[in-house]
Amino acid sequence: MARAAVPGRLSGRLAWRVGRLVAARDETPSARTLVLDVPDWPGHQAGQHVDVRLTAEDGYTAQRSYSIANAADGGRLELTVQRVPEGEVSEYLTGVYRVGDPVEIRGPVGGWFVWRPAEPDPVLLVGGGSGIVPLMAMIRARKAGGSRVPFRLIYSVRSPEDGYYADELRTRARDDSGLDVAYVYTRRAPRNWPEPPRRVGVAALNTAGWPPELAPLCYVCGPTGFVETVADTLVALGHDPARVRTERFGPTGG
Ligand SMILES: Cc1cc2nc3c(=O)[nH]c(=O)nc-3n(C[C@H](O)[C@H](O)[C@H](O)COP(=O)(O)OP(=O)(O)OC[C@H]3O[C@@H](n4cnc5c(N)ncnc54)[C@H](O)[C@@H]3O)c2cc1C
C-alpha cells in the first residue's frame, strides 16, 4: 500500500493531495504520531479531520478518517493513529509506513466540531482513548492563537501507559494556569491514585468539568458509546445540548 495515486483535478478541500511522512514518533506502545508534509494544504481549524487514502500496487484502495492533532502550521499535518488489531489501514500506518513514503490526503473535513481561538467562552474537553487527538489540536491552537480562555480536559484512558501526549500535557498544564488536565483511568490507575478505576460519569464531570451556569462549550470525542454516555450525562447535568459538540470515532472503512 505504498503507492499514492496522482491527485485529482478537483480543487480545495475535495482534492486529493499527496503528502509525505517527514517524521514519526510513538505516543504509546500502540499509537504513533505521523508528521506529514502536504504541499498546497489549504489550512485547517482545530477539531477537523482528514481522509487518508492508500493505494496498493494493484490499484486496490482503502480510505479512513483521522483527526488532525496539530494547530494550523502551513503544510505540516500531524495525525495520531491507534493500531486496531487486524485493522487494514491503522496497522499499515503504525507499522509499515516509513519516512519519505507518500500518502493521499483530502480535507480538511468538518465544520461543527471545531474550536476557534476567537471563541470567548470557557471550554470543556472530554476525550476517550484516541478521542484526545482533535482535543489536543484545540489545546495547541489555544496556545498558538494566544487565547486566554480557560480550558478543562477530562481524559479517559485504560491505564497510565495508554495516555497520548503525556509529557506535553503535563508541561502545558504546569505552565498555564488556564489549562486543567484530569485523568480518569478505566482499568488500572497509577500507584497511590486517590480513586479506583472508573468511567467518566457524573462524579468526574462535576469535579473536573465546568458548572452548566458558566455555559461552557463542550467537546466530546472518542468511541461511539463513550461519546453518547458523556454527552447524555452533560445534558442531564444541565448543559445546553446545543453547546455539547460530539465526534464519534466509529469505523470508517468501506
Ligand atoms: C471523524 C473520525 C476521526 C477519526 N480520527 C481518528 C484518529 O485521530 N486516530 C485514530 O486512531 N482513529 C481515528 N478514527 C478511526 C479511523 O478512521 C479508523 O476507523 C481506524 O483507524 C480503524 O481503521 P482500520 O482500517 O485499521 O480498521 P478496519 O480494517 O476498518 O477494521 C478492523 C476491525 O476493527 C473494527 N474497528 C474499526 N475501526 C474501529 C474503531 N474506530 N473503533 C473500534 N473498532 C473499530 C472494525 O469493525 C473491524 O472489526 C477516526 C474516525 C472518524 C469517523
PDBQT file of the ligand as one rigid body, heavy atoms in Angstrom, charges set to zero:
ROOT
HETATM    1  C1  LIG A 301     -14.142  11.584  12.192  1.00  0.00    +0.000 C 
HETATM    2  C2  LIG A 301     -13.217  10.441  12.593  1.00  0.00    +0.000 A 
HETATM    3  C3  LIG A 301     -11.952  10.753  13.062  1.00  0.00    +0.000 A 
HETATM    4  C4  LIG A 301     -11.085   9.704  13.445  1.00  0.00    +0.000 A 
HETATM    5  N1  LIG A 301      -9.866  10.036  13.948  1.00  0.00    +0.000 NA
HETATM    6  C5  LIG A 301      -9.042   9.055  14.353  1.00  0.00    +0.000 A 
HETATM    7  C6  LIG A 301      -7.781   9.390  14.950  1.00  0.00    +0.000 A 
HETATM    8  O1  LIG A 301      -7.408  10.563  15.113  1.00  0.00    +0.000 OA
HETATM    9  N2  LIG A 301      -6.960   8.362  15.338  1.00  0.00    +0.000 N 
HETATM   10  C7  LIG A 301      -7.342   7.042  15.179  1.00  0.00    +0.000 A 
HETATM   11  O2  LIG A 301      -6.548   6.152  15.541  1.00  0.00    +0.000 OA
HETATM   12  N3  LIG A 301      -8.538   6.710  14.627  1.00  0.00    +0.000 NA
HETATM   13  C8  LIG A 301      -9.385   7.675  14.201  1.00  0.00    +0.000 A 
HETATM   14  N4  LIG A 301     -10.584   7.334  13.635  1.00  0.00    +0.000 N 
HETATM   15  C9  LIG A 301     -10.872   5.902  13.348  1.00  0.00    +0.000 C 
HETATM   16  C10 LIG A 301     -10.261   5.529  11.970  1.00  0.00    +0.000 C 
HETATM   17  O3  LIG A 301     -10.957   6.216  10.944  1.00  0.00    +0.000 OA
HETATM   18  C11 LIG A 301     -10.351   4.023  11.636  1.00  0.00    +0.000 C 
HETATM   19  O4  LIG A 301     -11.670   3.591  11.831  1.00  0.00    +0.000 OA
HETATM   20  C12 LIG A 301      -9.392   3.185  12.475  1.00  0.00    +0.000 C 
HETATM   21  O5  LIG A 301      -8.036   3.604  12.269  1.00  0.00    +0.000 OA
HETATM   22  C13 LIG A 301      -9.506   1.688  12.086  1.00  0.00    +0.000 C 
HETATM   23  O6  LIG A 301      -9.232   1.512  10.714  1.00  0.00    +0.000 OA
HETATM   24  P1  LIG A 301      -8.568   0.152  10.205  1.00  0.00    +0.000 P 
HETATM   25  O7  LIG A 301      -8.553   0.195   8.722  1.00  0.00    +0.000 OA
HETATM   26  O8  LIG A 301      -7.273  -0.070  10.893  1.00  0.00    +0.000 OA
HETATM   27  O9  LIG A 301      -9.556  -0.969  10.722  1.00  0.00    +0.000 OA
HETATM   28  P2  LIG A 301     -10.624  -1.790   9.828  1.00  0.00    +0.000 P 
HETATM   29  O10 LIG A 301      -9.881  -2.715   8.928  1.00  0.00    +0.000 OA
HETATM   30  O11 LIG A 301     -11.568  -0.805   9.190  1.00  0.00    +0.000 OA
HETATM   31  O12 LIG A 301     -11.411  -2.578  10.946  1.00  0.00    +0.000 OA
HETATM   32  C14 LIG A 301     -10.814  -3.686  11.679  1.00  0.00    +0.000 C 
HETATM   33  C15 LIG A 301     -11.753  -4.106  12.778  1.00  0.00    +0.000 C 
HETATM   34  O13 LIG A 301     -11.755  -3.087  13.797  1.00  0.00    +0.000 OA
HETATM   35  C16 LIG A 301     -13.057  -2.546  13.938  1.00  0.00    +0.000 C 
HETATM   36  N5  LIG A 301     -12.860  -1.071  14.025  1.00  0.00    +0.000 N 
HETATM   37  C17 LIG A 301     -12.508  -0.274  13.035  1.00  0.00    +0.000 A 
HETATM   38  N6  LIG A 301     -12.406   0.997  13.440  1.00  0.00    +0.000 NA
HETATM   39  C18 LIG A 301     -12.698   0.986  14.740  1.00  0.00    +0.000 A 
HETATM   40  C19 LIG A 301     -12.768   1.995  15.708  1.00  0.00    +0.000 A 
HETATM   41  N7  LIG A 301     -12.513   3.294  15.422  1.00  0.00    +0.000 N 
HETATM   42  N8  LIG A 301     -13.120   1.635  16.945  1.00  0.00    +0.000 NA
HETATM   43  C20 LIG A 301     -13.378   0.346  17.250  1.00  0.00    +0.000 A 
HETATM   44  N9  LIG A 301     -13.332  -0.660  16.369  1.00  0.00    +0.000 NA
HETATM   45  C21 LIG A 301     -13.005  -0.351  15.116  1.00  0.00    +0.000 A 
HETATM   46  C22 LIG A 301     -13.810  -2.920  12.677  1.00  0.00    +0.000 C 
HETATM   47  O14 LIG A 301     -15.203  -3.011  12.932  1.00  0.00    +0.000 OA
HETATM   48  C23 LIG A 301     -13.211  -4.253  12.342  1.00  0.00    +0.000 C 
HETATM   49  O15 LIG A 301     -13.783  -5.280  13.120  1.00  0.00    +0.000 OA
HETATM   50  C24 LIG A 301     -11.483   8.358  13.299  1.00  0.00    +0.000 A 
HETATM   51  C25 LIG A 301     -12.763   8.068  12.823  1.00  0.00    +0.000 A 
HETATM   52  C26 LIG A 301     -13.633   9.096  12.470  1.00  0.00    +0.000 A 
HETATM   53  C27 LIG A 301     -15.000   8.759  11.976  1.00  0.00    +0.000 C 
ENDROOT
TORSDOF 0
